[in-house]
Amino acid sequence: EVIYEITNKELYDHIRSDNGLNQLRFLLDNHILQAYIADVENDQDAIDDKKLELTYGTADQEEIADMDQEAKDELETTFEQQMYLAGYGEDHDLYAIIALARENYTRDAIARDGLTASDIADHYTNRYFDDIRALRIRFTSESDARDVLASFNVAYYEDDEDTPRLGRYLGYVFEDESLIDDDETIVEAYETVFPYYYDDDGNLLNLDAEIVYTAGETAGTFTDEDDNTYSLDENDNLIDADQVIAVENERIFDTLEDATAYKEDNTTYYDVHKVDPFDEDESVKILSEGTVLYTIEPDGTVYDQSTNDVTDTFDIIINKIYTPHDEVEEFTPEVVDELTDEEVLTEYIKMYNYVYGEYRDLLPVWHVGDDVYY
């Protein structure tokens, strides 16, 4: 069955159109690079080395001699075909001269414009990344995929526009991301009070507007959800049946506004820190304005600044929880660092090499200065 048909005339017209373009390139090179061509056209050694490099990828005679004859034949055939397609036919010297002139012109342009190796690398990688379309990594299960993501501390999350993205997991989650401090950042740890206020029926409510103590038929008496009884003493403290104070009078207010203001005035915020957020054997530091106040050991023991065990009296609420990757139920924008497109590609290539390294050729890595490019 004939799938596609092309006539000799169509083939000739196509070659002729390409040859016209190549001739135009040749004319431009000869005009723009004429000074550089004059510098190299009589340097036969450089021309011969360039032809070897263009043919075999190296001008080193020993490396060429060590090549398999079949591989050499294939490289030579490919080079011959490229010369004809480029319009140079058998004039290999001319092509080598143009190639040398282009290289010398480029070196001078780089030196003239003050470009660094890093500048060139950035330009290359930006152009390269723009051309990338897909890099597929197949896993046998969701569990396997998550294990690989965890190996590189990266995770999928939905950004503010509900678009799935790949980000770098920071090593912790927040119990409540709605807790915001005075600087409009999520609270890491805090110490606070729990006030109550009366509703119109005399019940005592918490700041979530939940009835905690229900008013009884007798004024000043209350019951909780477990039917325990309470009453107000002569100082308006709420006491239980054993006369033990359950809620001090200073935490009982007539309005929600007053109760809220009292809580805000009596709440202290702290920072939570680890040097390596993924080291489960490292202790957690609780800081205030850069000073370590408490240390929480991996076993849960809490020590104060004087290394006294204060576990039983420690009442700071921790909102920032260091959590292994595989124990996070959902990654949010607050617990990942957004990656650029270039960084996402880098992470994908790392994972690709990790998954397929034993079965396929690794995707290449190259260096410019101290920077690594994949």
Backbone hydrogen bonds, N-H to C=O, Kabsch-Sander energy under -0.5 kcal/mol:
donor,donor_aa,acceptor,acceptor_aa,energy
3,I,1,E,-0.6
11,L,7,T,-2.1
12,Y,8,N,-2.8
13,D,9,K,-2.9
14,H,10,E,-2.1
15,I,11,L,-2.4
16,R,12,Y,-2.9
17,S,13,D,-2.3
18,D,14,H,-2.2
19,N,15,I,-2.8
20,G,16,R,-2.2
21,L,17,S,-1.7
22,N,18,D,-2.5
23,Q,19,N,-2.7
24,L,20,G,-2.0
25,R,21,L,-2.3
26,F,22,N,-2.5
27,L,23,Q,-2.4
28,L,24,L,-2.3
29,D,25,R,-2.8
30,N,26,F,-2.5
31,H,27,L,-1.7
32,I,28,L,-3.2
33,L,29,D,-2.6
34,Q,31,H,-0.7
37,I,33,L,-3.0
38,A,34,Q,-2.1
39,D,35,A,-1.1
40,V,36,Y,-0.9
40,V,37,I,-0.8
41,E,37,I,-2.3
43,D,40,V,-1.8
44,Q,42,N,-1.3
47,I,43,D,-2.1
48,D,44,Q,-3.0
49,D,45,D,-2.4
50,K,46,A,-2.2
51,K,47,I,-2.2
52,L,48,D,-2.1
53,E,49,D,-2.5
54,L,50,K,-2.7
55,T,51,K,-1.8
56,Y,52,L,-3.5
57,G,52,L,-0.6
57,G,53,E,-1.7
58,T,52,L,-0.7
61,Q,59,A,-0.6
64,I,60,D,-2.2
65,A,61,Q,-2.5
66,D,62,E,-1.6
67,M,64,I,-1.2
72,K,68,D,-2.4
73,D,69,Q,-2.7
74,E,70,E,-2.0
75,L,71,A,-2.3
76,E,72,K,-2.6
77,T,73,D,-2.3
78,T,74,E,-2.3
79,F,75,L,-2.3
80,E,76,E,-2.3
81,Q,77,T,-2.3
82,Q,78,T,-2.3
83,M,79,F,-2.2
84,Y,80,E,-1.8
85,L,81,Q,-2.6
86,A,82,Q,-2.1
87,G,84,Y,-1.1
88,Y,83,M,-2.6
89,G,83,M,-1.1
91,D,88,Y,-2.6
92,H,90,E,-2.0
95,Y,91,D,-1.4
96,A,92,H,-2.4
97,I,93,D,-2.5
98,I,94,L,-2.4
99,A,95,Y,-2.4
100,L,96,A,-2.5
101,A,97,I,-2.6
102,R,98,I,-2.5
103,E,99,A,-2.1
104,N,100,L,-2.5
105,Y,101,A,-2.5
106,T,102,R,-2.4
107,R,103,E,-2.4
108,D,104,N,-2.2
109,A,105,Y,-2.3
110,I,106,T,-2.4
111,A,107,R,-2.3
112,R,108,D,-2.7
113,D,109,A,-2.3
114,G,110,I,-0.7
115,L,110,I,-1.9
120,I,116,T,-2.0
121,A,117,A,-2.3
122,D,118,S,-2.7
123,H,119,D,-2.3
124,Y,120,I,-2.5
125,T,121,A,-3.1
126,N,122,D,-2.5
127,R,123,H,-2.2
128,Y,124,Y,-2.8
129,F,125,T,-3.2
130,D,126,N,-1.8
131,D,127,R,-0.9
131,D,128,Y,-0.8
132,I,128,Y,-0.5
132,I,129,F,-1.2
145,A,141,S,-2.0
146,R,142,E,-2.4
147,D,143,S,-2.1
148,V,144,D,-2.0
149,L,145,A,-2.3
150,A,146,R,-2.5
151,S,147,D,-1.6
152,F,148,V,-0.9
152,F,149,L,-0.9
153,N,150,A,-1.1
154,V,149,L,-2.3
155,A,167,G,-2.6
157,Y,165,R,-2.2
158,E,331,F,-0.6
159,D,157,Y,-0.5
159,D,163,T,-2.2
162,D,159,D,-2.4
165,R,157,Y,-3.0
167,G,155,A,-2.9
167,G,165,R,-0.5
168,R,337,D,-2.4
169,Y,153,N,-1.8
169,Y,167,G,-0.7
170,L,335,V,-2.4
173,V,321,I,-2.6
175,E,319,N,-2.6
179,L,176,D,-1.2
180,I,178,S,-0.8
181,D,185,T,-2.7
184,E,181,D,-2.0
187,V,179,L,-2.4
188,E,270,Y,-0.5
189,A,270,Y,-1.0
190,Y,317,I,-2.2
191,E,268,T,-2.5
196,Y,251,R,-3.2
197,Y,205,L,-1.9
198,Y,253,F,-1.8
199,D,203,N,-1.8
202,G,199,D,-1.7
204,L,213,Y,-2.8
205,L,197,Y,-3.0
205,L,203,N,-0.6
206,N,210,E,-2.1
209,A,206,N,-1.9
212,V,204,L,-2.5
212,V,210,E,-0.6
213,Y,204,L,-1.9
214,T,223,T,-3.0
216,G,221,T,-3.1
221,T,218,T,-1.6
222,F,230,Y,-2.6
223,T,214,T,-1.7
224,D,228,N,-1.7
227,D,224,D,-2.0
230,Y,222,F,-2.7
231,S,239,I,-2.1
232,L,220,G,-1.7
233,D,237,N,-2.4
236,D,233,D,-2.2
238,L,247,V,-2.9
239,I,231,S,-3.1
239,I,237,N,-0.7
240,D,244,V,-2.4
241,A,229,T,-0.6
243,Q,240,D,-1.9
246,A,238,L,-3.4
247,V,238,L,-1.8
251,R,248,E,-2.0
252,I,249,N,-1.6
253,F,196,Y,-2.5
253,F,251,R,-0.5
259,A,255,T,-1.9
260,T,256,L,-2.8
261,A,257,E,-2.3
262,Y,258,D,-2.1
263,K,259,A,-2.0
264,E,260,T,-2.4
265,D,261,A,-2.1
266,N,262,Y,-1.0
266,N,263,K,-0.7
267,T,264,E,-1.0
268,T,191,E,-2.8
270,Y,189,A,-2.8
271,D,287,L,-2.6
273,H,285,K,-2.2
279,D,276,D,-1.9
280,E,278,F,-1.0
282,E,279,D,-1.3
284,V,296,I,-2.7
285,K,273,H,-2.7
286,I,294,Y,-2.7
287,L,271,D,-2.8
287,L,285,K,-0.6
288,S,291,T,-2.3
291,T,288,S,-1.8
293,L,286,I,-3.2
293,L,291,T,-0.5
294,Y,286,I,-1.5
295,T,303,Y,-2.4
296,I,284,V,-3.0
297,E,295,T,-0.6
297,E,301,T,-3.0
300,G,297,E,-2.4
303,Y,295,T,-2.5
304,D,308,N,-1.9
305,Q,293,L,-0.5
307,T,304,D,-2.0
310,V,302,V,-2.5
310,V,308,N,-0.8
311,T,302,V,-0.5
313,T,310,V,-0.8
314,F,310,V,-1.3
317,I,190,Y,-3.3
318,I,316,I,-0.5
319,N,188,E,-2.7
319,N,317,I,-0.6
320,K,188,E,-2.2
321,I,173,V,-3.1
321,I,319,N,-0.7
322,Y,320,K,-0.6
323,T,171,G,-1.4
327,E,324,P,-1.9
328,V,325,H,-1.5
329,E,327,E,-0.5
335,V,332,T,-1.9
336,V,333,P,-0.7
337,D,168,R,-2.4
339,L,166,L,-0.7
344,V,340,T,-2.6
345,L,341,D,-2.2
346,T,342,E,-2.2
347,E,343,E,-2.4
348,Y,344,V,-2.4
349,I,345,L,-2.5
350,K,346,T,-2.2
351,M,347,E,-2.4
352,Y,348,Y,-2.9
353,N,349,I,-2.7
354,Y,350,K,-2.0
355,V,351,M,-2.7
356,Y,352,Y,-2.9
357,G,353,N,-1.3
359,Y,356,Y,-1.9
360,R,356,Y,-2.8
366,W,373,Y,-3.4
368,V,371,D,-2.0
371,D,368,V,-2.1
373,Y,366,W,-3.4
